[in-house]
Amino acid sequence: MKKINLLIYLTLILMLVLSACSSGGKQSTEQHESNKHPYHRIISLMPSNTEILYELGLGKKIVGVSTVDDYPKQVKDKKKFNAMKLNKEALLKAKPDLILAHESQKSTAGDVLKSLKKSGIKVVYIKDAQSIDETYDTFKQIGKITGKEKVANDLVRETKHNVEKVKSSIPNSQKSQQVFMEISSQPEIYTAGKHTFFNDMLKQLKVKNSFAGLEGWPKVSKEDIIKKNPDMMIATSGISQKAYQKEVKGRGGFNQVKAVKNNRIKAVDGDKISRPGPRIDDGLKVLEKAIYEEKTN
């Protein structure tokens, strides 16, 4: 499986686990603690958190990242940990003083992380950002934990400005479109529903999500998609645009779907648009271009 597919798969699994958990209570106050003594050996178990740390100027203090981290290029030299199957001994060997985990890992790796806390390692669960605004909150959260609050606030302002530039480039004359986001095709089709990062991005770009009526990351059938009759279909799973167009056109009954009839079938770099981190403005621009550029032949 390609690296990008692994990232999409990990993100999907984490989101499905998180949505199934009863995590509606208040977040632990430790998430918002301000640390007066900056950490020197940090392990990040989620790519978006890693990117935030680098933007805050903490790249040299990172001693470990997840196996699906691939940005920035410096992460290739960091120790890698399987976030889906944490190994306590391997983590201890890296001698971290701070581990940044994803909120969903309370369920997937809670026992290991609790044990590491008992060993004296600071473990902080970073909030699951389900919108662009919530992404700004994670910037601030990580900035507060690491003593980089001012830098984090500057990053929020800069990213907000860049996001607004993308939104202002949307043609006013464009008729609202209905978009189907395909985040996984095999063995079953999954899409993004409400309360997801992708759904918020589509809202920001003034288009309708075909499955905004469903929660989280639902599995949908080909018949479901045909009934929705989207104006556009966009794949984020790492498949090439040519391959995705061939696959969709080969699905029975899809020849009557507006996206197929008008050849509005696109594939985008899921790596850029799936991470709620400092590159969200770049991801939004990629999605905006796919939606509003002239249709391909």
C-alpha positions in Angstrom: 0.0 0.0 0.0 1.4 3.4 -0.9 2.4 5.8 1.9 -0.4 8.2 1.1 -2.9 5.4 1.3 -1.5 4.4 4.7 -2.0 8.0 5.9 -5.6 8.1 4.7 -6.2 4.6 6.2 -4.7 5.7 9.6 -6.8 8.9 9.6 -10.0 7.0 8.7 -9.4 4.4 11.4 -8.6 7.0 14.1 -11.7 9.1 13.2 -13.9 6.0 13.2 -12.6 5.0 16.6 -13.0 8.6 17.9 -16.6 8.9 16.7 -17.5 5.6 18.4 -16.1 6.7 21.8 -18.1 8.5 24.4 -15.7 11.4 24.5 -18.3 14.1 25.0 -17.1 15.0 28.5 -14.8 17.8 29.4 -11.3 17.5 28.2 -8.6 16.9 30.8 -7.2 20.1 32.2 -3.7 18.7 31.5 -4.4 19.5 27.8 -4.3 23.2 28.6 -1.5 23.3 31.1 1.1 25.9 30.4 4.7 24.5 30.7 7.2 26.9 32.1 10.1 24.5 31.4 10.3 23.7 27.7 10.6 20.1 26.7 13.7 18.8 25.1 12.8 15.4 23.8 9.4 15.3 22.1 7.6 12.4 20.4 4.7 13.2 18.1 2.3 10.4 17.2 0.3 12.3 14.6 1.6 14.0 11.4 -0.4 17.2 11.8 1.0 17.7 15.4 4.5 17.1 14.0 4.0 19.8 11.4 2.8 22.2 14.1 5.8 21.5 16.2 8.1 22.3 13.3 6.3 25.6 12.6 6.7 26.5 16.2 10.5 26.1 15.8 10.7 22.9 17.8 11.9 20.5 15.1 15.3 19.9 16.7 13.6 18.8 19.9 11.6 16.1 18.1 13.1 12.7 18.7 10.3 10.5 17.3 7.3 10.6 14.9 4.7 8.2 13.6 5.4 5.8 10.8 3.2 7.8 8.4 4.9 11.1 9.0 6.5 12.5 5.8 6.6 16.2 6.2 8.7 18.2 6.5 11.5 16.3 4.9 13.6 16.3 8.1 11.2 13.7 9.7 12.9 11.0 7.6 15.8 11.2 10.1 13.6 10.8 13.2 12.9 7.6 15.0 9.6 6.1 13.8 6.8 4.6 15.9 3.7 2.7 14.8 0.9 4.9 16.2 -1.6 2.1 15.7 0.4 -0.4 17.8 2.6 1.5 20.3 5.6 -0.3 21.8 6.2 0.9 25.4 9.8 -0.3 25.5 10.7 1.3 22.2 9.2 4.6 23.4 11.0 4.5 26.7 14.3 3.8 24.9 13.9 7.1 23.0 13.8 8.9 26.5 11.1 11.4 25.7 10.0 14.0 28.2 6.8 14.8 26.2 4.6 12.7 24.0 1.9 14.4 21.9 -0.8 11.9 21.2 -4.1 12.2 19.3 -7.3 12.3 21.2 -8.5 9.0 19.7 -5.4 7.2 21.1 -7.0 7.3 24.5 -8.9 4.3 23.2 -6.5 2.7 20.8 -3.4 3.0 23.0 -4.6 4.2 26.3 -3.0 1.5 28.5 0.5 2.0 27.0 0.2 5.8 27.3 -1.0 5.6 30.9 1.9 3.4 31.7 4.3 5.9 30.2 2.8 8.6 32.3 3.4 6.6 35.4 7.0 6.3 34.3 7.2 10.1 34.5 6.8 11.1 30.9 4.4 13.9 30.1 1.6 12.6 27.8 -0.8 15.1 26.3 -3.8 14.3 24.1 -4.2 16.8 21.3 -7.8 17.7 20.4 -9.3 16.2 17.3 -9.8 19.2 15.0 -13.0 18.8 12.9 -12.9 22.2 11.3 -10.5 24.9 10.3 -11.3 27.0 13.4 -10.6 24.0 15.6 -7.3 23.6 13.9 -6.3 27.0 15.2 -7.2 25.8 18.6 -4.7 22.9 18.3 -2.0 25.5 17.3 -2.7 27.3 20.5 -2.9 24.1 22.6 0.5 22.9 21.4 2.0 26.4 21.8 0.8 26.6 25.4 2.2 23.1 26.3 5.6 23.9 24.8 5.9 27.5 26.0 5.6 28.8 22.4 2.3 30.7 22.9 3.4 33.8 21.0 4.7 31.9 18.0 1.5 29.8 18.0 -0.7 33.0 18.0 1.4 34.4 15.1 0.9 31.1 13.2 -2.9 31.4 13.8 -3.0 34.9 12.4 -0.9 34.0 9.3 -2.9 30.9 8.5 -6.2 32.7 8.9 -5.0 35.4 6.5 -4.0 32.8 3.9 -7.3 30.9 4.3 -9.2 34.1 3.7 -7.2 34.8 0.5 -8.2 31.4 -0.8 -11.9 32.0 0.0 -11.8 35.4 -1.6 -10.6 33.9 -4.9 -13.8 31.8 -5.3 -15.8 33.2 -8.3 -19.0 34.9 -7.1 -20.9 33.9 -10.2 -20.4 30.2 -9.7 -23.6 28.1 -9.1 -23.5 26.1 -5.9 -22.2 22.5 -6.6 -22.8 19.2 -4.8 -19.5 17.4 -4.2 -18.9 13.8 -3.3 -15.6 13.2 -1.4 -14.3 9.6 -1.8 -11.6 9.0 0.8 -11.4 5.2 0.3 -12.5 3.0 -2.6 -11.3 -0.5 -1.7 -12.6 -2.8 -0.4 -15.5 -0.5 0.4 -16.3 3.2 -0.3 -16.0 5.7 2.5 -16.8 9.4 2.4 -16.8 12.4 4.8 -20.0 13.4 6.6 -20.8 16.2 9.0 -18.5 17.0 11.8 -15.4 16.2 9.8 -12.5 18.3 8.5 -13.4 17.7 4.9 -17.0 18.7 5.4 -15.8 22.1 6.8 -13.5 22.6 3.9 -16.3 22.2 1.5 -18.4 24.7 3.4 -15.6 27.2 3.3 -15.4 26.7 -0.5 -19.2 27.4 -0.8 -20.1 23.9 -2.1 -22.4 21.2 -0.7 -21.2 17.9 0.7 -23.3 15.1 -0.8 -23.3 13.3 2.5 -23.4 16.1 4.9 -26.5 14.5 6.4 -24.5 11.6 7.7 -22.1 11.7 10.7 -18.4 11.2 10.7 -16.8 8.9 8.1 -19.6 6.7 6.8 -19.4 3.8 4.5 -21.7 4.4 1.4 -22.8 2.1 -1.4 -22.6 2.8 -5.1 -26.4 3.1 -5.1 -26.2 5.8 -2.4 -23.9 7.8 -4.6 -26.0 7.4 -7.7 -29.1 8.6 -5.8 -27.2 11.7 -4.5 -26.2 12.5 -8.2 -23.3 14.8 -7.3 -22.1 17.5 -9.7 -18.5 16.5 -8.9 -16.6 13.5 -7.4 -13.2 14.0 -5.7 -10.9 11.2 -4.6 -8.4 11.8 -1.8 -7.1 8.2 -1.4 -3.9 8.6 -3.5 -5.2 7.2 -6.7 -4.3 9.1 -9.9 -6.9 11.2 -11.6 -6.7 9.1 -14.7 -7.2 5.9 -12.7 -10.0 7.4 -10.7 -11.9 8.5 -13.8 -11.5 5.0 -15.3 -12.7 3.4 -12.1 -15.8 5.6 -11.7 -16.8 5.4 -15.3 -16.6 1.6 -15.0 -19.1 1.5 -12.2 -22.5 0.2 -13.2 -25.1 3.0 -13.4 -22.7 5.8 -12.9 -23.1 6.9 -16.6 -26.2 8.8 -15.5 -24.5 10.7 -12.6 -23.9 14.4 -13.4 -20.2 14.2 -12.4 -19.6 11.5 -14.9 -21.7 13.0 -17.7 -19.9 16.3 -17.3 -16.5 14.7 -16.7 -16.2 16.3 -13.3 -14.1 13.5 -11.7 -11.0 14.7 -9.9 -8.3 13.3 -7.7 -6.4 15.5 -5.2 -3.4 15.1 -3.0 -4.9 13.7 0.1 -1.7 14.4 2.1 -2.3 18.1 1.7 -6.0 18.3 2.5 -6.3 15.6 5.2 -4.0 17.1 7.8 -5.5 19.8 10.2 -2.1 21.5 10.5 -0.2 24.6 9.3 -0.7 23.7 5.6 -4.5 23.9 5.7 -4.4 26.9 3.5 -2.4 25.0 0.9 -4.9 22.1 1.2 -7.8 24.5 0.8 -6.2 25.9 -2.3 -5.8 22.5 -3.8 -9.4 21.7 -3.2 -10.6 25.1 -4.5 -8.6 24.6 -7.7 -10.1 21.1 -8.2 -13.7 22.4 -7.8 -13.5 25.6 -9.7 -11.1 25.0 -12.5 -12.4 24.3 -16.0 -13.6 20.7 -16.5 -11.0 18.2 -17.7 -11.4 16.2 -20.8 
